[in-house]
Amino acid sequence: MIKNSGEEVKSGSREMRSGNKVILEAVSSLSQISSEVAMAIQEIGKGMEEINQAVLSITESAEINKSSIEDVRTEAKSYKVE
């Protein structure tokens, strides 16, 4: 009976070590995935900032063009073609 109990304890210990290994592998994998997600979120943030800067630049260029067109239109009105 004691011999059987000892074997059961050894068997249980092996199972626990095996289970712990599986858990550690899963935690490691989860940690890696979390890191990758964090890096992806940072990249998305940088990309959004670049898009915002591009939109601001386009908006500024459009305003400058609009102003230039209005100046040309005003200047053109001063000339009469007969």
mmCIF file of the N, C-alpha and C atoms, coordinates in Angstrom:
data_MODEL
# 
_entry.id   MODEL 
# 
loop_
_atom_site.group_PDB 
_atom_site.id 
_atom_site.type_symbol 
_atom_site.label_atom_id 
_atom_site.label_alt_id 
_atom_site.label_comp_id 
_atom_site.label_asym_id 
_atom_site.label_entity_id 
_atom_site.label_seq_id 
_atom_site.pdbx_PDB_ins_code 
_atom_site.Cartn_x 
_atom_site.Cartn_y 
_atom_site.Cartn_z 
_atom_site.occupancy 
_atom_site.B_iso_or_equiv 
_atom_site.pdbx_formal_charge 
_atom_site.auth_seq_id 
_atom_site.auth_comp_id 
_atom_site.auth_asym_id 
_atom_site.auth_atom_id 
_atom_site.pdbx_PDB_model_num 
ATOM 1   N N  . MET A 1 1  ? 0.823   -1.196 0.000   1.00 0.00 ? 1  MET A N  1 
ATOM 2   C CA . MET A 1 1  ? 0.000   0.000  0.000   1.00 0.00 ? 1  MET A CA 1 
ATOM 3   C C  . MET A 1 1  ? 0.864   1.256  0.000   1.00 0.00 ? 1  MET A C  1 
ATOM 4   N N  . ILE A 1 2  ? 1.917   1.267  0.829   1.00 0.00 ? 2  ILE A N  1 
ATOM 5   C CA . ILE A 1 2  ? 2.807   2.428  0.863   1.00 0.00 ? 2  ILE A CA 1 
ATOM 6   C C  . ILE A 1 2  ? 3.527   2.567  -0.471  1.00 0.00 ? 2  ILE A C  1 
ATOM 7   N N  . LYS A 1 3  ? 3.906   1.423  -1.037  1.00 0.00 ? 3  LYS A N  1 
ATOM 8   C CA . LYS A 1 3  ? 4.589   1.432  -2.325  1.00 0.00 ? 3  LYS A CA 1 
ATOM 9   C C  . LYS A 1 3  ? 3.670   2.029  -3.401  1.00 0.00 ? 3  LYS A C  1 
ATOM 10  N N  . ASN A 1 4  ? 2.407   1.626  -3.409  1.00 0.00 ? 4  ASN A N  1 
ATOM 11  C CA . ASN A 1 4  ? 1.442   2.168  -4.373  1.00 0.00 ? 4  ASN A CA 1 
ATOM 12  C C  . ASN A 1 4  ? 1.246   3.666  -4.170  1.00 0.00 ? 4  ASN A C  1 
ATOM 13  N N  . SER A 1 5  ? 1.187   4.088  -2.925  1.00 0.00 ? 5  SER A N  1 
ATOM 14  C CA . SER A 1 5  ? 1.015   5.515  -2.629  1.00 0.00 ? 5  SER A CA 1 
ATOM 15  C C  . SER A 1 5  ? 2.204   6.307  -3.151  1.00 0.00 ? 5  SER A C  1 
ATOM 16  N N  . GLY A 1 6  ? 3.406   5.748  -2.945  1.00 0.00 ? 6  GLY A N  1 
ATOM 17  C CA . GLY A 1 6  ? 4.612   6.417  -3.448  1.00 0.00 ? 6  GLY A CA 1 
ATOM 18  C C  . GLY A 1 6  ? 4.592   6.540  -4.959  1.00 0.00 ? 6  GLY A C  1 
ATOM 19  N N  . GLU A 1 7  ? 4.157   5.512  -5.654  1.00 0.00 ? 7  GLU A N  1 
ATOM 20  C CA . GLU A 1 7  ? 4.066   5.535  -7.118  1.00 0.00 ? 7  GLU A CA 1 
ATOM 21  C C  . GLU A 1 7  ? 3.013   6.547  -7.574  1.00 0.00 ? 7  GLU A C  1 
ATOM 22  N N  . GLU A 1 8  ? 1.910   6.611  -6.854  1.00 0.00 ? 8  GLU A N  1 
ATOM 23  C CA . GLU A 1 8  ? 0.862   7.569  -7.194  1.00 0.00 ? 8  GLU A CA 1 
ATOM 24  C C  . GLU A 1 8  ? 1.361   8.998  -7.012  1.00 0.00 ? 8  GLU A C  1 
ATOM 25  N N  . VAL A 1 9  ? 2.130   9.249  -5.972  1.00 0.00 ? 9  VAL A N  1 
ATOM 26  C CA . VAL A 1 9  ? 2.692   10.585 -5.733  1.00 0.00 ? 9  VAL A CA 1 
ATOM 27  C C  . VAL A 1 9  ? 3.661   10.935 -6.860  1.00 0.00 ? 9  VAL A C  1 
ATOM 28  N N  . LYS A 1 10 ? 4.524   9.972  -7.234  1.00 0.00 ? 10 LYS A N  1 
ATOM 29  C CA . LYS A 1 10 ? 5.464   10.223 -8.327  1.00 0.00 ? 10 LYS A CA 1 
ATOM 30  C C  . LYS A 1 10 ? 4.715   10.508 -9.621  1.00 0.00 ? 10 LYS A C  1 
ATOM 31  N N  . SER A 1 11 ? 3.703   9.720  -9.900  1.00 0.00 ? 11 SER A N  1 
ATOM 32  C CA . SER A 1 11 ? 2.904   9.903  -11.110 1.00 0.00 ? 11 SER A CA 1 
ATOM 33  C C  . SER A 1 11 ? 2.218   11.270 -11.095 1.00 0.00 ? 11 SER A C  1 
ATOM 34  N N  . GLY A 1 12 ? 1.664   11.611 -9.948  1.00 0.00 ? 12 GLY A N  1 
ATOM 35  C CA . GLY A 1 12 ? 0.999   12.913 -9.810  1.00 0.00 ? 12 GLY A CA 1 
ATOM 36  C C  . GLY A 1 12 ? 1.983   14.051 -9.988  1.00 0.00 ? 12 GLY A C  1 
ATOM 37  N N  . SER A 1 13 ? 3.189   13.896 -9.470  1.00 0.00 ? 13 SER A N  1 
ATOM 38  C CA . SER A 1 13 ? 4.219   14.931 -9.618  1.00 0.00 ? 13 SER A CA 1 
ATOM 39  C C  . SER A 1 13 ? 4.585   15.118 -11.081 1.00 0.00 ? 13 SER A C  1 
ATOM 40  N N  . ARG A 1 14 ? 4.735   14.010 -11.814 1.00 0.00 ? 14 ARG A N  1 
ATOM 41  C CA . ARG A 1 14 ? 5.052   14.095 -13.246 1.00 0.00 ? 14 ARG A CA 1 
ATOM 42  C C  . ARG A 1 14 ? 3.932   14.826 -13.998 1.00 0.00 ? 14 ARG A C  1 
ATOM 43  N N  . GLU A 1 15 ? 2.707   14.493 -13.655 1.00 0.00 ? 15 GLU A N  1 
ATOM 44  C CA . GLU A 1 15 ? 1.565   15.149 -14.300 1.00 0.00 ? 15 GLU A CA 1 
ATOM 45  C C  . GLU A 1 15 ? 1.545   16.645 -13.990 1.00 0.00 ? 15 GLU A C  1 
ATOM 46  N N  . MET A 1 16 ? 1.854   17.003 -12.747 1.00 0.00 ? 16 MET A N  1 
ATOM 47  C CA . MET A 1 16 ? 1.882   18.420 -12.371 1.00 0.00 ? 16 MET A CA 1 
ATOM 48  C C  . MET A 1 16 ? 2.982   19.156 -13.125 1.00 0.00 ? 16 MET A C  1 
ATOM 49  N N  . ARG A 1 17 ? 4.176   18.529 -13.217 1.00 0.00 ? 17 ARG A N  1 
ATOM 50  C CA . ARG A 1 17 ? 5.271   19.166 -13.952 1.00 0.00 ? 17 ARG A CA 1 
ATOM 51  C C  . ARG A 1 17 ? 4.882   19.349 -15.413 1.00 0.00 ? 17 ARG A C  1 
ATOM 52  N N  . SER A 1 18 ? 4.264   18.354 -15.975 1.00 0.00 ? 18 SER A N  1 
ATOM 53  C CA . SER A 1 18 ? 3.818   18.429 -17.369 1.00 0.00 ? 18 SER A CA 1 
ATOM 54  C C  . SER A 1 18 ? 2.772   19.532 -17.531 1.00 0.00 ? 18 SER A C  1 
ATOM 55  N N  . GLY A 1 19 ? 1.835   19.573 -16.602 1.00 0.00 ? 19 GLY A N  1 
ATOM 56  C CA . GLY A 1 19 ? 0.806   20.619 -16.637 1.00 0.00 ? 19 GLY A CA 1 
ATOM 57  C C  . GLY A 1 19 ? 1.401   21.999 -16.471 1.00 0.00 ? 19 GLY A C  1 
ATOM 58  N N  . ASN A 1 20 ? 2.372   22.133 -15.562 1.00 0.00 ? 20 ASN A N  1 
ATOM 59  C CA . ASN A 1 20 ? 3.033   23.423 -15.357 1.00 0.00 ? 20 ASN A CA 1 
ATOM 60  C C  . ASN A 1 20 ? 3.763   23.868 -16.624 1.00 0.00 ? 20 ASN A C  1 
ATOM 61  N N  . LYS A 1 21 ? 4.382   22.911 -17.316 1.00 0.00 ? 21 LYS A N  1 
ATOM 62  C CA . LYS A 1 21 ? 5.086   23.230 -18.553 1.00 0.00 ? 21 LYS A CA 1 
ATOM 63  C C  . LYS A 1 21 ? 4.112   23.772 -19.593 1.00 0.00 ? 21 LYS A C  1 
ATOM 64  N N  . VAL A 1 22 ? 2.958   23.132 -19.706 1.00 0.00 ? 22 VAL A N  1 
ATOM 65  C CA . VAL A 1 22 ? 1.938   23.589 -20.658 1.00 0.00 ? 22 VAL A CA 1 
ATOM 66  C C  . VAL A 1 22 ? 1.475   24.994 -20.293 1.00 0.00 ? 22 VAL A C  1 
ATOM 67  N N  . ILE A 1 23 ? 1.246   25.228 -19.014 1.00 0.00 ? 23 ILE A N  1 
ATOM 68  C CA . ILE A 1 23 ? 0.804   26.552 -18.555 1.00 0.00 ? 23 ILE A CA 1 
ATOM 69  C C  . ILE A 1 23 ? 1.865   27.605 -18.841 1.00 0.00 ? 23 ILE A C  1 
ATOM 70  N N  . LEU A 1 24 ? 3.131   27.301 -18.544 1.00 0.00 ? 24 LEU A N  1 
ATOM 71  C CA . LEU A 1 24 ? 4.208   28.255 -18.808 1.00 0.00 ? 24 LEU A CA 1 
ATOM 72  C C  . LEU A 1 24 ? 4.335   28.568 -20.292 1.00 0.00 ? 24 LEU A C  1 
ATOM 73  N N  . GLU A 1 25 ? 4.185   27.552 -21.139 1.00 0.00 ? 25 GLU A N  1 
ATOM 74  C CA . GLU A 1 25 ? 4.236   27.783 -22.580 1.00 0.00 ? 25 GLU A CA 1 
ATOM 75  C C  . GLU A 1 25 ? 3.087   28.687 -23.029 1.00 0.00 ? 25 GLU A C  1 
ATOM 76  N N  . ALA A 1 26 ? 1.909   28.452 -22.473 1.00 0.00 ? 26 ALA A N  1 
ATOM 77  C CA . ALA A 1 26 ? 0.746   29.276 -22.829 1.00 0.00 ? 26 ALA A CA 1 
ATOM 78  C C  . ALA A 1 26 ? 0.939   30.714 -22.368 1.00 0.00 ? 26 ALA A C  1 
ATOM 79  N N  . VAL A 1 27 ? 1.465   30.899 -21.161 1.00 0.00 ? 27 VAL A N  1 
ATOM 80  C CA . VAL A 1 27 ? 1.706   32.249 -20.639 1.00 0.00 ? 27 VAL A CA 1 
ATOM 81  C C  . VAL A 1 27 ? 2.760   32.959 -21.491 1.00 0.00 ? 27 VAL A C  1 
ATOM 82  N N  . SER A 1 28 ? 3.800   32.236 -21.870 1.00 0.00 ? 28 SER A N  1 
ATOM 83  C CA . SER A 1 28 ? 4.837   32.808 -22.719 1.00 0.00 ? 28 SER A CA 1 
ATOM 84  C C  . SER A 1 28 ? 4.263   33.236 -24.066 1.00 0.00 ? 28 SER A C  1 
ATOM 85  N N  . SER A 1 29 ? 3.431   32.383 -24.634 1.00 0.00 ? 29 SER A N  1 
ATOM 86  C CA . SER A 1 29 ? 2.796   32.697 -25.911 1.00 0.00 ? 29 SER A CA 1 
ATOM 87  C C  . SER A 1 29 ? 1.889   33.914 -25.774 1.00 0.00 ? 29 SER A C  1 
ATOM 88  N N  . LEU A 1 30 ? 1.131   33.960 -24.710 1.00 0.00 ? 30 LEU A N  1 
ATOM 89  C CA . LEU A 1 30 ? 0.242   35.097 -24.465 1.00 0.00 ? 30 LEU A CA 1 
ATOM 90  C C  . LEU A 1 30 ? 1.042   36.378 -24.293 1.00 0.00 ? 30 LEU A C  1 
ATOM 91  N N  . SER A 1 31 ? 2.153   36.294 -23.595 1.00 0.00 ? 31 SER A N  1 
ATOM 92  C CA . SER A 1 31 ? 3.014   37.457 -23.395 1.00 0.00 ? 31 SER A CA 1 
ATOM 93  C C  . SER A 1 31 ? 3.548   37.964 -24.728 1.00 0.00 ? 31 SER A C  1 
ATOM 94  N N  . GLN A 1 32 ? 3.961   37.041 -25.592 1.00 0.00 ? 32 GLN A N  1 
ATOM 95  C CA . GLN A 1 32 ? 4.472   37.417 -26.906 1.00 0.00 ? 32 GLN A CA 1 
ATOM 96  C C  . GLN A 1 32 ? 3.379   38.080 -27.742 1.00 0.00 ? 32 GLN A C  1 
ATOM 97  N N  . ILE A 1 33 ? 2.198   37.515 -27.710 1.00 0.00 ? 33 ILE A N  1 
ATOM 98  C CA . ILE A 1 33 ? 1.074   38.075 -28.464 1.00 0.00 ? 33 ILE A CA 1 
ATOM 99  C C  . ILE A 1 33 ? 0.747   39.470 -27.938 1.00 0.00 ? 33 ILE A C  1 
ATOM 100 N N  . SER A 1 34 ? 0.761   39.640 -26.626 1.00 0.00 ? 34 SER A N  1 
ATOM 101 C CA . SER A 1 34 ? 0.472   40.947 -26.034 1.00 0.00 ? 34 SER A CA 1 
ATOM 102 C C  . SER A 1 34 ? 1.500   41.978 -26.486 1.00 0.00 ? 34 SER A C  1 
ATOM 103 N N  . SER A 1 35 ? 2.755   41.590 -26.540 1.00 0.00 ? 35 SER A N  1 
ATOM 104 C CA . SER A 1 35 ? 3.808   42.497 -27.000 1.00 0.00 ? 35 SER A CA 1 
ATOM 105 C C  . SER A 1 35 ? 3.590   42.888 -28.459 1.00 0.00 ? 35 SER A C  1 
ATOM 106 N N  . GLU A 1 36 ? 3.245   41.913 -29.274 1.00 0.00 ? 36 GLU A N  1 
ATOM 107 C CA . GLU A 1 36 ? 2.998   42.193 -30.684 1.00 0.00 ? 36 GLU A CA 1 
ATOM 108 C C  . GLU A 1 36 ? 1.804   43.122 -30.865 1.00 0.00 ? 36 GLU A C  1 
ATOM 109 N N  . VAL A 1 37 ? 0.763   42.921 -30.087 1.00 0.00 ? 37 VAL A N  1 
ATOM 110 C CA . VAL A 1 37 ? -0.413  43.791 -30.162 1.00 0.00 ? 37 VAL A CA 1 
ATOM 111 C C  . VAL A 1 37 ? -0.035  45.210 -29.741 1.00 0.00 ? 37 VAL A C  1 
ATOM 112 N N  . ALA A 1 38 ? 0.757   45.344 -28.678 1.00 0.00 ? 38 ALA A N  1 
ATOM 113 C CA . ALA A 1 38 ? 1.179   46.664 -28.214 1.00 0.00 ? 38 ALA A CA 1 
ATOM 114 C C  . ALA A 1 38 ? 1.996   47.376 -29.293 1.00 0.00 ? 38 ALA A C  1 
ATOM 115 N N  . MET A 1 39 ? 2.894   46.647 -29.952 1.00 0.00 ? 39 MET A N  1 
ATOM 116 C CA . MET A 1 39 ? 3.694   47.250 -31.018 1.00 0.00 ? 39 MET A CA 1 
ATOM 117 C C  . MET A 1 39 ? 2.806   47.655 -32.193 1.00 0.00 ? 39 MET A C  1 
ATOM 118 N N  . ALA A 1 40 ? 1.822   46.830 -32.519 1.00 0.00 ? 40 ALA A N  1 
ATOM 119 C CA . ALA A 1 40 ? 0.913   47.148 -33.615 1.00 0.00 ? 40 ALA A CA 1 
ATOM 120 C C  . ALA A 1 40 ? 0.099   48.401 -33.296 1.00 0.00 ? 40 ALA A C  1 
ATOM 121 N N  . ILE A 1 41 ? -0.324  48.528 -32.063 1.00 0.00 ? 41 ILE A N  1 
ATOM 122 C CA . ILE A 1 41 ? -1.089  49.715 -31.650 1.00 0.00 ? 41 ILE A CA 1 
ATOM 123 C C  . ILE A 1 41 ? -0.228  50.966 -31.770 1.00 0.00 ? 41 ILE A C  1 
ATOM 124 N N  . GLN A 1 42 ? 1.046   50.865 -31.390 1.00 0.00 ? 42 GLN A N  1 
ATOM 125 C CA . GLN A 1 42 ? 1.958   52.008 -31.541 1.00 0.00 ? 42 GLN A CA 1 
ATOM 126 C C  . GLN A 1 42 ? 2.123   52.379 -33.008 1.00 0.00 ? 42 GLN A C  1 
ATOM 127 N N  . GLU A 1 43 ? 2.268   51.378 -33.871 1.00 0.00 ? 43 GLU A N  1 
ATOM 128 C CA . GLU A 1 43 ? 2.405   51.642 -35.301 1.00 0.00 ? 43 GLU A CA 1 
ATOM 129 C C  . GLU A 1 43 ? 1.154   52.295 -35.862 1.00 0.00 ? 43 GLU A C  1 
ATOM 130 N N  . ILE A 1 44 ? -0.003  51.837 -35.424 1.00 0.00 ? 44 ILE A N  1 
ATOM 131 C CA . ILE A 1 44 ? -1.262  52.435 -35.869 1.00 0.00 ? 44 ILE A CA 1 
ATOM 132 C C  . ILE A 1 44 ? -1.314  53.894 -35.434 1.00 0.00 ? 44 ILE A C  1 
ATOM 133 N N  . GLY A 1 45 ? -0.915  54.164 -34.196 1.00 0.00 ? 45 GLY A N  1 
ATOM 134 C CA . GLY A 1 45 ? -0.898  55.543 -33.695 1.00 0.00 ? 45 GLY A CA 1 
ATOM 135 C C  . GLY A 1 45 ? 0.020   56.430 -34.519 1.00 0.00 ? 45 GLY A C  1 
ATOM 136 N N  . LYS A 1 46 ? 1.204   55.918 -34.852 1.00 0.00 ? 46 LYS A N  1 
ATOM 137 C CA . LYS A 1 46 ? 2.135   56.687 -35.680 1.00 0.00 ? 46 LYS A CA 1 
ATOM 138 C C  . LYS A 1 46 ? 1.550   56.933 -37.068 1.00 0.00 ? 46 LYS A C  1 
ATOM 139 N N  . GLY A 1 47 ? 0.922   55.903 -37.618 1.00 0.00 ? 47 GLY A N  1 
ATOM 140 C CA . GLY A 1 47 ? 0.302   56.046 -38.933 1.00 0.00 ? 47 GLY A CA 1 
ATOM 141 C C  . GLY A 1 47 ? -0.817  57.077 -38.917 1.00 0.00 ? 47 GLY A C  1 
ATOM 142 N N  . MET A 1 48 ? -1.609  57.076 -37.859 1.00 0.00 ? 48 MET A N  1 
ATOM 143 C CA . MET A 1 48 ? -2.690  58.057 -37.747 1.00 0.00 ? 48 MET A CA 1 
ATOM 144 C C  . MET A 1 48 ? -2.127  59.465 -37.643 1.00 0.00 ? 48 MET A C  1 
ATOM 145 N N  . GLU A 1 49 ? -1.032  59.623 -36.917 1.00 0.00 ? 49 GLU A N  1 
ATOM 146 C CA . GLU A 1 49 ? -0.396  60.942 -36.796 1.00 0.00 ? 49 GLU A CA 1 
ATOM 147 C C  . GLU A 1 49 ? 0.108   61.406 -38.159 1.00 0.00 ? 49 GLU A C  1 
ATOM 148 N N  . GLU A 1 50 ? 0.698   60.493 -38.928 1.00 0.00 ? 50 GLU A N  1 
ATOM 149 C CA . GLU A 1 50 ? 1.164   60.841 -40.272 1.00 0.00 ? 50 GLU A CA 1 
ATOM 150 C C  . GLU A 1 50 ? -0.002  61.250 -41.168 1.00 0.00 ? 50 GLU A C  1 
ATOM 151 N N  . ILE A 1 51 ? -1.111  60.531 -41.065 1.00 0.00 ? 51 ILE A N  1 
ATOM 152 C CA . ILE A 1 51 ? -2.300  60.873 -41.851 1.00 0.00 ? 51 ILE A CA 1 
ATOM 153 C C  . ILE A 1 51 ? -2.814  62.251 -41.456 1.00 0.00 ? 51 ILE A C  1 
ATOM 154 N N  . ASN A 1 52 ? -2.867  62.523 -40.152 1.00 0.00 ? 52 ASN A N  1 
ATOM 155 C CA . ASN A 1 52 ? -3.321  63.833 -39.683 1.00 0.00 ? 52 ASN A CA 1 
ATOM 156 C C  . ASN A 1 52 ? -2.428  64.947 -40.220 1.00 0.00 ? 52 ASN A C  1 
ATOM 157 N N  . GLN A 1 53 ? -1.108  64.729 -40.196 1.00 0.00 ? 53 GLN A N  1 
ATOM 158 C CA . GLN A 1 53 ? -0.180  65.738 -40.714 1.00 0.00 ? 53 GLN A CA 1 
ATOM 159 C C  . GLN A 1 53 ? -0.390  65.946 -42.212 1.00 0.00 ? 53 GLN A C  1 
ATOM 160 N N  . ALA A 1 54 ? -0.608  64.861 -42.948 1.00 0.00 ? 54 ALA A N  1 
ATOM 161 C CA . ALA A 1 54 ? -0.846  64.966 -44.386 1.00 0.00 ? 54 ALA A CA 1 
ATOM 162 C C  . ALA A 1 54 ? -2.134  65.737 -44.676 1.00 0.00 ? 54 ALA A C  1 
ATOM 163 N N  . VAL A 1 55 ? -3.181  65.458 -43.907 1.00 0.00 ? 55 VAL A N  1 
ATOM 164 C CA . VAL A 1 55 ? -4.453  66.166 -44.096 1.00 0.00 ? 55 VAL A CA 1 
ATOM 165 C C  . VAL A 1 55 ? -4.273  67.657 -43.793 1.00 0.00 ? 55 VAL A C  1 
ATOM 166 N N  . LEU A 1 56 ? -3.556  67.974 -42.730 1.00 0.00 ? 56 LEU A N  1 
ATOM 167 C CA . LEU A 1 56 ? -3.302  69.384 -42.416 1.00 0.00 ? 56 LEU A CA 1 
ATOM 168 C C  . LEU A 1 56 ? -2.525  70.057 -43.536 1.00 0.00 ? 56 LEU A C  1 
ATOM 169 N N  . SER A 1 57 ? -1.532  69.373 -44.067 1.00 0.00 ? 57 SER A N  1 
ATOM 170 C CA . SER A 1 57 ? -0.736  69.925 -45.159 1.00 0.00 ? 57 SER A CA 1 
ATOM 171 C C  . SER A 1 57 ? -1.595  70.161 -46.398 1.00 0.00 ? 57 SER A C  1 
ATOM 172 N N  . ILE A 1 58 ? -2.456  69.205 -46.717 1.00 0.00 ? 58 ILE A N  1 
ATOM 173 C CA . ILE A 1 58 ? -3.346  69.351 -47.873 1.00 0.00 ? 58 ILE A CA 1 
ATOM 174 C C  . ILE A 1 58 ? -4.316  70.503 -47.645 1.00 0.00 ? 58 ILE A C  1 
ATOM 175 N N  . THR A 1 59 ? -4.827  70.609 -46.425 1.00 0.00 ? 59 THR A N  1 
ATOM 176 C CA . THR A 1 59 ? -5.751  71.696 -46.103 1.00 0.00 ? 59 THR A CA 1 
ATOM 177 C C  . THR A 1 59 ? -5.064  73.049 -46.250 1.00 0.00 ? 59 THR A C  1 
ATOM 178 N N  . GLU A 1 60 ? -3.839  73.161 -45.759 1.00 0.00 ? 60 GLU A N  1 
ATOM 179 C CA . GLU A 1 60 ? -3.080  74.408 -45.892 1.00 0.00 ? 60 GLU A CA 1 
ATOM 180 C C  . GLU A 1 60 ? -2.840  74.738 -47.359 1.00 0.00 ? 60 GLU A C  1 
ATOM 181 N N  . SER A 1 61 ? -2.468  73.727 -48.148 1.00 0.00 ? 61 SER A N  1 
ATOM 182 C CA . SER A 1 61 ? -2.226  73.947 -49.583 1.00 0.00 ? 61 SER A CA 1 
ATOM 183 C C  . SER A 1 61 ? -3.509  74.385 -50.274 1.00 0.00 ? 61 SER A C  1 
ATOM 184 N N  . ALA A 1 62 ? -4.625  73.782 -49.913 1.00 0.00 ? 62 ALA A N  1 
ATOM 185 C CA . ALA A 1 62 ? -5.907  74.147 -50.512 1.00 0.00 ? 62 ALA A CA 1 
ATOM 186 C C  . ALA A 1 62 ? -6.266  75.591 -50.173 1.00 0.00 ? 62 ALA A C  1 
ATOM 187 N N  . GLU A 1 63 ? -6.012  76.001 -48.946 1.00 0.00 ? 63 GLU A N  1 
ATOM 188 C CA . GLU A 1 63 ? -6.301  77.388 -48.547 1.00 0.00 ? 63 GLU A CA 1 
ATOM 189 C C  . GLU A 1 63 ? -5.412  78.372 -49.310 1.00 0.00 ? 63 GLU A C  1 
ATOM 190 N N  . ILE A 1 64 ? -4.148  78.015 -49.480 1.00 0.00 ? 64 ILE A N  1 
ATOM 191 C CA . ILE A 1 64 ? -3.225  78.869 -50.239 1.00 0.00 ? 64 ILE A CA 1 
ATOM 192 C C  . ILE A 1 64 ? -3.681  78.959 -51.691 1.00 0.00 ? 64 ILE A C  1 
ATOM 193 N N  . ASN A 1 65 ? -4.057  77.819 -52.270 1.00 0.00 ? 65 ASN A N  1 
ATOM 194 C CA . ASN A 1 65 ? -4.546  77.818 -53.651 1.00 0.00 ? 65 ASN A CA 1 
ATOM 195 C C  . ASN A 1 65 ? -5.814  78.646 -53.795 1.00 0.00 ? 65 ASN A C  1 
ATOM 196 N N  . LYS A 1 66 ? -6.710  78.511 -52.836 1.00 0.00 ? 66 LYS A N  1 
ATOM 197 C CA . LYS A 1 66 ? -7.959  79.275 -52.871 1.00 0.00 ? 66 LYS A CA 1 
ATOM 198 C C  . LYS A 1 66 ? -7.658  80.773 -52.830 1.00 0.00 ? 66 LYS A C  1 
ATOM 199 N N  . SER A 1 67 ? -6.751  81.152 -51.959 1.00 0.00 ? 67 SER A N  1 
ATOM 200 C CA . SER A 1 67 ? -6.375  82.560 -51.843 1.00 0.00 ? 67 SER A CA 1 
ATOM 201 C C  . SER A 1 67 ? -5.739  83.052 -53.141 1.00 0.00 ? 67 SER A C  1 
ATOM 202 N N  . SER A 1 68 ? -4.881  82.227 -53.738 1.00 0.00 ? 68 SER A N  1 
ATOM 203 C CA . SER A 1 68 ? -4.228  82.612 -54.994 1.00 0.00 ? 68 SER A CA 1 
ATOM 204 C C  . SER A 1 68 ? -5.251  82.769 -56.108 1.00 0.00 ? 68 SER A C  1 
ATOM 205 N N  . ILE A 1 69 ? -6.217  81.870 -56.162 1.00 0.00 ? 69 ILE A N  1 
ATOM 206 C CA . ILE A 1 69 ? -7.257  81.948 -57.188 1.00 0.00 ? 69 ILE A CA 1 
ATOM 207 C C  . ILE A 1 69 ? -8.080  83.213 -57.003 1.00 0.00 ? 69 ILE A C  1 
ATOM 208 N N  . GLU A 1 70 ? -8.402  83.545 -55.772 1.00 0.00 ? 70 GLU A N  1 
ATOM 209 C CA . GLU A 1 70 ? -9.177  84.761 -55.505 1.00 0.00 ? 70 GLU A CA 1 
ATOM 210 C C  . GLU A 1 70 ? -8.368  85.991 -55.896 1.00 0.00 ? 70 GLU A C  1 
ATOM 211 N N  . ASP A 1 71 ? -7.063  85.981 -55.646 1.00 0.00 ? 71 ASP A N  1 
ATOM 212 C CA . ASP A 1 71 ? -6.203  87.111 -56.042 1.00 0.00 ? 71 ASP A CA 1 
ATOM 213 C C  . ASP A 1 71 ? -6.169  87.253 -57.562 1.00 0.00 ? 71 ASP A C  1 
ATOM 214 N N  . VAL A 1 72 ? -6.047  86.119 -58.255 1.00 0.00 ? 72 VAL A N  1 
ATOM 215 C CA . VAL A 1 72 ? -6.021  86.161 -59.726 1.00 0.00 ? 72 VAL A CA 1 
ATOM 216 C C  . VAL A 1 72 ? -7.362  86.646 -60.249 1.00 0.00 ? 72 VAL A C  1 
ATOM 217 N N  . ARG A 1 73 ? -8.446  86.184 -59.676 1.00 0.00 ? 73 ARG A N  1 
ATOM 218 C CA . ARG A 1 73 ? -9.785  86.592 -60.099 1.00 0.00 ? 73 ARG A CA 1 
ATOM 219 C C  . ARG A 1 73 ? -9.958  88.109 -59.905 1.00 0.00 ? 73 ARG A C  1 
ATOM 220 N N  . THR A 1 74 ? -9.515  88.621 -58.763 1.00 0.00 ? 74 THR A N  1 
ATOM 221 C CA . THR A 1 74 ? -9.616  90.053 -58.492 1.00 0.00 ? 74 THR A CA 1 
ATOM 222 C C  . THR A 1 74 ? -8.757  90.835 -59.484 1.00 0.00 ? 74 THR A C  1 
ATOM 223 N N  . GLU A 1 75 ? -7.568  90.355 -59.726 1.00 0.00 ? 75 GLU A N  1 
ATOM 224 C CA . GLU A 1 75 ? -6.656  91.025 -60.657 1.00 0.00 ? 75 GLU A CA 1 
ATOM 225 C C  . GLU A 1 75 ? -7.239  90.975 -62.087 1.00 0.00 ? 75 GLU A C  1 
ATOM 226 N N  . ALA A 1 76 ? -7.833  89.860 -62.447 1.00 0.00 ? 76 ALA A N  1 
ATOM 227 C CA . ALA A 1 76 ? -8.386  89.713 -63.792 1.00 0.00 ? 76 ALA A CA 1 
ATOM 228 C C  . ALA A 1 76 ? -9.551  90.676 -64.010 1.00 0.00 ? 76 ALA A C  1 
ATOM 229 N N  . LYS A 1 77 ? -10.305 90.969 -62.990 1.00 0.00 ? 77 LYS A N  1 
ATOM 230 C CA . LYS A 1 77 ? -11.435 91.888 -63.106 1.00 0.00 ? 77 LYS A CA 1 
ATOM 231 C C  . LYS A 1 77 ? -10.980 93.287 -63.449 1.00 0.00 ? 77 LYS A C  1 
ATOM 232 N N  . SER A 1 78 ? -9.743  93.619 -63.100 1.00 0.00 ? 78 SER A N  1 
ATOM 233 C CA . SER A 1 78 ? -9.253  94.965 -63.386 1.00 0.00 ? 78 SER A CA 1 
ATOM 234 C C  . SER A 1 78 ? -8.907  95.149 -64.867 1.00 0.00 ? 78 SER A C  1 
ATOM 235 N N  . TYR A 1 79 ? -8.808  94.078 -65.584 1.00 0.00 ? 79 TYR A N  1 
ATOM 236 C CA . TYR A 1 79 ? -8.499  94.136 -67.009 1.00 0.00 ? 79 TYR A CA 1 
ATOM 237 C C  . TYR A 1 79 ? -9.787  93.910 -67.786 1.00 0.00 ? 79 TYR A C  1 
ATOM 238 N N  . LYS A 1 80 ? -10.041 94.790 -68.708 1.00 0.00 ? 80 LYS A N  1 
ATOM 239 C CA . LYS A 1 80 ? -11.211 94.629 -69.565 1.00 0.00 ? 80 LYS A CA 1 
ATOM 240 C C  . LYS A 1 80 ? -10.730 94.237 -70.953 1.00 0.00 ? 80 LYS A C  1 
ATOM 241 N N  . VAL A 1 81 ? -11.297 93.190 -71.440 1.00 0.00 ? 81 VAL A N  1 
ATOM 242 C CA . VAL A 1 81 ? -10.966 92.760 -72.787 1.00 0.00 ? 81 VAL A CA 1 
ATOM 243 C C  . VAL A 1 81 ? -12.051 93.285 -73.711 1.00 0.00 ? 81 VAL A C  1 
ATOM 244 N N  . GLU A 1 82 ? -11.616 94.046 -74.702 1.00 0.00 ? 82 GLU A N  1 
ATOM 245 C CA . GLU A 1 82 ? -12.604 94.607 -75.635 1.00 0.00 ? 82 GLU A CA 1 
ATOM 246 C C  . GLU A 1 82 ? -12.382 94.100 -77.024 1.00 0.00 ? 82 GLU A C  1 
# 
